Amino acid sequence: MAFSTTMLAWSVADFGKFMGAELPNARAAVRWGADYLLKAATATPGALYVQVGEPGRDHACWERPEDMDTPRSVYRVDANKPGSDVAGETAAALAASSIAFRRSDPAYASRLLHAAMEVFDFADRHRGSYSDSLSSEVCPFYCSYSGYHDELLWAASWLHRASNNASYMTYVEAYGMQLGAGDDDYSFSWDDKRVGTKVLLSRGFLRRKLQGLQLYKAHSDSYICSLVPGTSSFQAGQYTPGGLIYKEGESNMQYVTTATFLLLAYSKYLKSSGATVSCGGGVVSPADLVALAKRQVDYILGKNPAGRSYMVGFGARYPERAHHRGASMPSVRAHPGRIGCDAGFQYLHAGAANPNVLVGAVLGGPDSRDGFDDDRGNYAQSEPATYINAPLVGALAFFAGTTRK
């Protein structure tokens, strides 16, 4: 949830001007997440509430939200059970959200920024991974595989952008290498923030000429070159035959939407400073990045070998069996009686299309050969997630705003 909120807020901050009449709706979505995180961060001094529910028990049931009766256990991190990863992302989300509301609601933005500073201080002073502290309560479903270093640098980067406080730049310069600044990484996700951080910090170098951030521009260039066909650093294995970015088999679309967002954000930063990317002697322009991002968005929306949109409810042909409890089961209106934990699995395994269309949800997507199995049981391809959709918001806003006639 924190990562989704960060990406929605980044979308508003960088592409809000393209949202037109939808900007208030985008801000409302950011506020929904930010309000929750603000409560989780301020309810108890010295603690951050990070999870409600027991993943194992929840996954063992297939129930509608209205029927859920699994335990609503509450978990938190604190000085004795640190969680710098989840706290760092929460700080980033609050800081980014403060930017989204800076003009429309300055008082709210100030509250968010103050909370972000306190959560970051907590994350940095009490270092450790929530996967270790909470163990089986979060793993294997929500483990932090990349550790917590990336979230600390990510949070400090957002706090610098949100506050313009020099202490956060000092932190980045002093601890950047220790926290992964020198790592070569080519995926950006809810778990691994390294590439996203580098692109974010490149903005400071490109637009404000902060020389201490030149390293991040160089690493961002390497990431971009790995994605652009025809460059010497291009990694062909990162694409399906039909042209979709491909990182790994489980919920690959999350890497597509994050990469698409970074391509557009970086193109904006490059263009504003008159810069380009040098890839082994070749020059990649901001327009080249926009064109590559557009091919990814077009693929998601149906311009692909299967002629299928991967956004539910969009286009003439889209997935009908999303791996989603509420979508797959009859509504309370259609079936007023309770459907219990075990009884619900008949709907998971049914071959019929979902009775409730989960409009707008982007699913895990096709395999490395552009193949897609519209099967509710194949969660790797058919499960939706907010961390898939959130990065796509900025991309859709950009293209809607720049191609509108």
N, C-alpha and C positions, 0 to 999 in steps of 0.2 A: 504493500500500500504506500509506503513512504517513497519508494522509487517511482511508482506511478504518479504520485503527487509532484515529485520533482520534475518529471518529464512534462507533465501538463503545465506546470508553472514556467518551465523553460520555453515551451511552445508559446505561451502568452507573452513572455518577455521578448522573444526574438521574432515571433510571427503574428503577434496580436493585431498589428495594423492591417493584416490581410483577412482578418476574421469578420469584418463588417458587423452585421447585426447579430452574429453569433458570439461576439466577444463577451457579452454579459453571461451567456451560457457557459462559455469556457471558464470564466472567472468563478462562476457558481460551482463548477466541478472542482476547481482548485480549492475553493473555500471548504467544500465538503470534506476533502481529505485533510486540509490544514487544520480545520476545527478539531477533528478527531485526534490528530497528532499533538495539537496544542494541549488538549485535555490529558492525553497519555503522558505528556512531558511535565505537566505542572500539578497533577493531582496529589503527588506525594514528593516532598523535597528529597533530593538525593536518589530518586528512582525514576525509571522510565518503564511504563507498561507496554509490552511488546506483542502480546498474543492473548487471544481469548479463544478457548476451546482446546480440545485434545485431538491432535491430528489423526492418531491411530483410530480413535473411536469414531471420529467424523467420517473417515474414509471407509470404515466398516459398514456404513449405512448409506442407503440411497433414498434420501428423503427430500420432500419439498421444504422450503424454508419455514412455511407455516406449521409443519409437523415436527420440526427438529426437537428432539428431547435428549440429545447427547450432552454431557457435562459442559458447562460454560466456565471451565477453570480459567483463572487469570494468572498470567505470568509476567514477571518484571525482571529487569536487570538493575543492579545497584553496585555499591562499592565491593560487596562480598561476592557478587555474581555479575561480573562485568559483561558488557556487550557493546564494545566499541564499534562493531560493524553496524548493528541496527541503530545504535545511538548516532553514529556518524551520518547514516542515511537520513535519519529523522531530522538532524540539524540541517542537512542539505535541503531537505524538502521545505522546512520552515523558512530558511533563508531565501530560497528560490521563490517561494510563495510571497514573501514580503516584496519582492520586486514586482510580481504580478499585480499587487494592490497598491503600489507606491503612489500612484496618481489618483486612483478611484477611491481609496480608503486609507489615507495616511496613518490614522490612529491604529487601525488593524495591522497595517504593515509594520508599524513600530513594535507592536506586541509580538508579532511573529519573529521579527529580527532579534528582539531581546531574548525570547525563548530559545531561538537557534543558537545564540552565543552561549547560553547556559548549558544546553544539551551538548554542544561541542566540547565545552570545558570538562563536563562530566565524562564524555567519551575518551578524551585525551588523558585525563588524570587517572582514570581507572581502566587501564587497557586490558583487553581480553576479548575473546570471541563468544558471542552468545550461544553458538553451537556447543562450546565446551561447558559453559555455565549451566545451560538448560538441557543439554544433551538430548535424551530421548524425547523430551517434550517438544522439540522442534525438528529433530532429525528422524528419519531420512528425508522428510518432505521439504523442509525449509532450511537445510544446512547452509552455512556460509562457507562454501568451498574455497573461495579466494582469500579468506582471512579478513582481517579488519584494517590492514594498512591502507588499502585503496579507499575505504570509506573515510578515513581521517583526512587524507589529502583532498578528496572530493568535497568534504564538508568545509574545509578551510578555504578551498577555492571559491565555493559559493558564498561563504561569508565575506570574502574579500570583495567579490563583485557586488554583493548586496549592501555592504557597509562602507566600502572604500577605506576601511581601517587598515593602516599600514602594518599593524601587528600580524595580520593574517598573511600578508605577503612575506613578512619576515619568517613566519612559520613555514610557509611553502618553500622558501629558499633554504632554510636551515635543515628541514627534515624531508624534503622532497625525495632525495635519493634513497633514504632509509625506508620511505613509504611506497616505493615502486616507480619513481619517476624515470628511472633508467631501464625499466622492463620493456621488452617488445611484446606487445599483446595486440591481438587483432579481433577481439570480440568485446562488445559492450552489452552488459545485461544488468538485471536487478542485483546480481551477485558480484559482478566484476566491473568496477568503475574506471579502470585505468585509462582506457582509450577516451572515454567521455571526459575525464578530468583533463587530459592533454589538449583536447580540442577546446574545452572551456578556458583553460589557461592561455592557449594560443591567442585568444581574443585580446588579452591584456598586452601581449607582445605586438600583435598586428595593429591594434587600434590605439594603444596608449604608449607604445614603444618602451615597455618595461623590459629592460635587457635581461633581467634575471629569469625571464620566461622564454628565452630563445630556445632552450632545450626542448620545451614542450611543442614548439612549432616544428622543430626537426622531427620529433617522434610522430606528430600528427601527419606530417608529409609522408613518412614511411607507411603509416596506416592507409592513407589515401592511395598511395602508389600501389599498394598490394591489391586494391579493389579495381583499379582502372585498367581495363583491357588494352593491350598494346604497349604498356610500359614495361621496362626491364624487370621491375619488381612484382609484376602482376602474378597472382597465384590463381591459375586456371581452375584448380580444384575447388575454389570457393564459389563456383557457379554451377547451376544445373544446366543441361543442354538448352533449356528454354530461356535461360538468362537470369534466373533468380539467385541471389546471393545464398550460398549454402554453407553453414558452419557445422551443424550436427543434427542428428536424427530426431531428437526429442524437442518438440516445440521450436523448430528452426525459425519460424516466422518472427520470433522475438528478436533474433539477430538481424533480420531483414529490416524491421521497422526502426531499430536503433541505428543501424548503419545508414539508413536513408535519412534519418534526422541529422546525424552528424555530417553527412555530405552537404546537406543544405545549410546547416549552421556554419560549417567551415567555409562554404562558398560565400556566405554573407560576410564573414570576417575578412576573407581574402579580398573580396570586391571592394569593401569599404576602405581598404588600405592600398589598393592598386597592386596587390601581390598575386603571385601564381605559385604553383607547385612544380618543382623540378624532379622528374622521375628518370634518373639515369640518362640524362641528356635531353629527354623529351620534356615539353612544357605542358602542364595540365592547367587549364584556366577555370575560373569559377563557373563559367557556362558549361564546361565539360562535367563538372560535379553535379550541376542541376540536371543535365540530361541523363546522367546515370541514375540519379535519384528518381527521376520521372519514370524511367523504365521499370524500376522496382515497384513504384506505386501502381503503374499500369498493369503489371503482372498480378499484383494482389487483387486488383479490381476486375480482372478477367481477360487481359490481353496476354494469354499464355497458351501453350500447346493444347491444354484441355478445354480452353474456352470457358473456364470456370472462375467465378469470383470467389475469393476466400474470405470475403466479408459477408456474413450471414444477412440475407434480406436485400442484398444489393445485386442488381443485374438479373438477367434472365435465368442464369444457372448458378446456384450456390449450394454449399453443403447443407443437408437437411437433418443431420444427426449429430449435432454438436454434443460433446461429452460434457453435459451440464444438467444437473439434477432438476432445477426448476423448469428448464426448457423441455426436458424429455418426459415429464410427468403431466397428467391432466391437471388443469388449474383447480383451485378450490371451488370455483363457481361450477365447473363441469363435474367435479367429484368432491362434494362437500365432506364426505367422510374421511377420517384420518387414514393415511397410508403409512404403515409402520416401517421400521428400519429395514427388515429383511424383505418385506413385501414389495418394496420399491424396486428391487433388482430386476423384476420382470420387465420394467420399462428400460432399464439399462441395456438389457439383452434383446429387446424387441427390434424387429427389422423395420418397423414403420417410421416415417418421418416424425420429428419432434412436433407435438401438438402446439407448442408455443414458440414462435419464431423469435430468436434472440437477435433482433435487428441491430446491426452495426458491429457485432462481435467478430473479430478476426481470429481465425483458428490457427492451430500449430502449423498447418500447411503441408505441401507435398514433400516427397522424398528426394533424394539426390538425382533421380531420373525423371522428375516432374510427375511422378505417380502419386495419386491420392486415393485413399480408401475411405469412402464416406461411411464410416463405421463408428458408432458411438463408443464401442469398446476399445477402439484404437486411440487412446488418449494422447499419444505422442503427436498425432496428426489432427485430431478433432477437438482438442480441448481449447477453449478460449481463456484469455487471461488479461487482466487490466494492464500488465506490463508489456503485452503485445500491442494493445490499442493505444496506450498513452503516447508513445513516441510518434505514432502515425498522425496524431492530431495536428502537430505543427506542419508536417509535410503536406497534409491535405489542405490546410489553411493557405500555405504558400502557393500551391498550384491553383487553388480556387481563386485566390486573389490576383495572381499574375496571368491567368488565362481567361479571366472573366471578360466577356464581350459587352 
